[in-house]
Amino acid sequence: MYPAGELTRLSVRKAMVRVRIAEHRWQCVEAGNNLSRPVEVVDGLLAKWRQISPVAKAVGTPLVLLAVKKLFLKRLHHMAGIARAVQVIFQTARMVSGWKT
């Protein structure tokens, strides 16, 4: 039915397809490993959080929030002032550009 040469070509092509499938499987495994790394980090952090005593959580959480507030509150106020100033500058520039000379 098939000549020997065509059967040989088909077997070579089949081998190439199998190699490509194996390569794609390896790429999928690598992608899965890369995607699971952040999940592993979060899982480790949750495990450590569960090991901390409830008293430490009750005391530590407000202290951390207070420290964050102290550290970043001044920066946030400064950024809000800059944002308001930029808005006024743009409104003034738009108004001046509309004036007829």
VEXNURO-228823 format. One record per residue (C-alpha): residue in three letters; y, x, z; residue number from 1. Coordinates in steps of 0.001 Angstrom, whole numbers, always signed. Example, Ala and Ser with C-alpha at 12.3 -4.5 7.8 and 13.67 -1.06 7.14 Angstrom:
<sites>
type: ala, y: -4500, x: +12300, z: +7800, seq: 1
type: ser, y: -1060, x: +13670, z: +7140, seq: 2
</sites>
This chain:
<sites>
type: met, y: +0, x: +0, z: +0, seq: 1
type: tyr, y: +2518, x: +2741, z: +997, seq: 2
type: pro, y: +2451, x: +6229, z: -470, seq: 3
type: ala, y: +1916, x: +9082, z: +1985, seq: 4
type: gly, y: +5443, x: +10463, z: +1505, seq: 5
type: glu, y: +7063, x: +7174, z: +2493, seq: 6
type: leu, y: +4857, x: +6925, z: +5583, seq: 7
type: thr, y: +5903, x: +10437, z: +6564, seq: 8
type: arg, y: +9600, x: +9526, z: +6151, seq: 9
type: leu, y: +9064, x: +6386, z: +8229, seq: 10
type: ser, y: +7395, x: +8341, z: +11019, seq: 11
type: val, y: +10252, x: +10891, z: +11034, seq: 12
type: arg, y: +12799, x: +8087, z: +11141, seq: 13
type: lys, y: +10891, x: +6405, z: +13970, seq: 14
type: ala, y: +10939, x: +9658, z: +15935, seq: 15
type: met, y: +14715, x: +9962, z: +15374, seq: 16
type: val, y: +15254, x: +6392, z: +16579, seq: 17
type: arg, y: +13226, x: +7141, z: +19705, seq: 18
type: val, y: +15350, x: +10230, z: +20383, seq: 19
type: arg, y: +18553, x: +8185, z: +19981, seq: 20
type: ile, y: +17220, x: +5508, z: +22325, seq: 21
type: ala, y: +16377, x: +8164, z: +24922, seq: 22
type: glu, y: +19888, x: +9624, z: +24576, seq: 23
type: his, y: +21482, x: +6192, z: +25026, seq: 24
type: arg, y: +19340, x: +5569, z: +28094, seq: 25
type: trp, y: +20504, x: +8891, z: +29568, seq: 26
type: gln, y: +24137, x: +7985, z: +28827, seq: 27
type: cys, y: +23678, x: +4620, z: +30554, seq: 28
type: val, y: +22215, x: +6329, z: +33630, seq: 29
type: glu, y: +25159, x: +8764, z: +33753, seq: 30
type: ala, y: +27685, x: +5936, z: +33359, seq: 31
type: gly, y: +25965, x: +3987, z: +36124, seq: 32
type: asn, y: +26110, x: +7016, z: +38408, seq: 33
type: asn, y: +29814, x: +7495, z: +37676, seq: 34
type: leu, y: +30535, x: +3830, z: +38359, seq: 35
type: ser, y: +28590, x: +3813, z: +41610, seq: 36
type: arg, y: +30451, x: +6755, z: +43201, seq: 37
type: pro, y: +33442, x: +4703, z: +44427, seq: 38
type: val, y: +31057, x: +2082, z: +45786, seq: 39
type: glu, y: +29215, x: +4791, z: +47720, seq: 40
type: val, y: +32503, x: +6029, z: +49206, seq: 41
type: val, y: +33530, x: +2538, z: +50296, seq: 42
type: asp, y: +30053, x: +1918, z: +51689, seq: 43
type: gly, y: +30240, x: +5140, z: +53709, seq: 44
type: leu, y: +33677, x: +4212, z: +55056, seq: 45
type: leu, y: +32415, x: +768, z: +56071, seq: 46
type: ala, y: +29439, x: +2332, z: +57844, seq: 47
type: lys, y: +31754, x: +4650, z: +59776, seq: 48
type: trp, y: +34031, x: +1707, z: +60606, seq: 49
type: arg, y: +31061, x: -198, z: +62034, seq: 50
type: gln, y: +30193, x: +2789, z: +64247, seq: 51
type: ile, y: +33610, x: +2721, z: +65908, seq: 52
type: ser, y: +33693, x: +720, z: +69112, seq: 53
type: pro, y: +35497, x: -2637, z: +69096, seq: 54
type: val, y: +37963, x: -1387, z: +71731, seq: 55
type: ala, y: +38990, x: +1524, z: +69544, seq: 56
type: lys, y: +39447, x: -851, z: +66613, seq: 57
type: ala, y: +41591, x: -3195, z: +68700, seq: 58
type: val, y: +43816, x: -358, z: +69907, seq: 59
type: gly, y: +43722, x: +1882, z: +66842, seq: 60
type: thr, y: +44593, x: -643, z: +64151, seq: 61
type: pro, y: +48036, x: -1569, z: +65550, seq: 62
type: leu, y: +48782, x: +2105, z: +66193, seq: 63
type: val, y: +47984, x: +3028, z: +62605, seq: 64
type: leu, y: +50095, x: +150, z: +61291, seq: 65
type: leu, y: +52977, x: +1218, z: +63536, seq: 66
type: ala, y: +52723, x: +4812, z: +62313, seq: 67
type: val, y: +52715, x: +3694, z: +58670, seq: 68
type: lys, y: +55727, x: +1502, z: +59316, seq: 69
type: lys, y: +57645, x: +4360, z: +60963, seq: 70
type: leu, y: +56795, x: +6809, z: +58185, seq: 71
type: phe, y: +57496, x: +4630, z: +55172, seq: 72
type: leu, y: +60083, x: +2096, z: +56337, seq: 73
type: lys, y: +63047, x: +4413, z: +55758, seq: 74
type: arg, y: +61800, x: +5232, z: +52269, seq: 75
type: leu, y: +61366, x: +1555, z: +51446, seq: 76
type: his, y: +64918, x: +730, z: +52576, seq: 77
type: his, y: +66235, x: +3628, z: +50513, seq: 78
type: met, y: +64320, x: +2436, z: +47424, seq: 79
type: ala, y: +65581, x: -1126, z: +47887, seq: 80
type: gly, y: +69181, x: +128, z: +47961, seq: 81
type: ile, y: +68639, x: +2107, z: +44769, seq: 82
type: ala, y: +67064, x: -928, z: +43082, seq: 83
type: arg, y: +70071, x: -3096, z: +43995, seq: 84
type: ala, y: +72495, x: -433, z: +42731, seq: 85
type: val, y: +70660, x: -90, z: +39420, seq: 86
type: gln, y: +70757, x: -3856, z: +38954, seq: 87
type: val, y: +74542, x: -3934, z: +39512, seq: 88
type: ile, y: +75029, x: -1011, z: +37126, seq: 89
type: phe, y: +73063, x: -2741, z: +34368, seq: 90
type: gln, y: +74916, x: -6032, z: +34863, seq: 91
type: thr, y: +78265, x: -4237, z: +34708, seq: 92
type: ala, y: +77253, x: -2327, z: +31582, seq: 93
type: arg, y: +76131, x: -5550, z: +29920, seq: 94
type: met, y: +79419, x: -7233, z: +30817, seq: 95
type: val, y: +81519, x: -4299, z: +29576, seq: 96
type: ser, y: +79578, x: -4092, z: +26328, seq: 97
type: gly, y: +80423, x: -7751, z: +25663, seq: 98
type: trp, y: +84197, x: -7209, z: +25963, seq: 99
type: lys, y: +86210, x: -7293, z: +22759, seq: 100
type: thr, y: +88762, x: -4543, z: +22302, seq: 101
</sites>
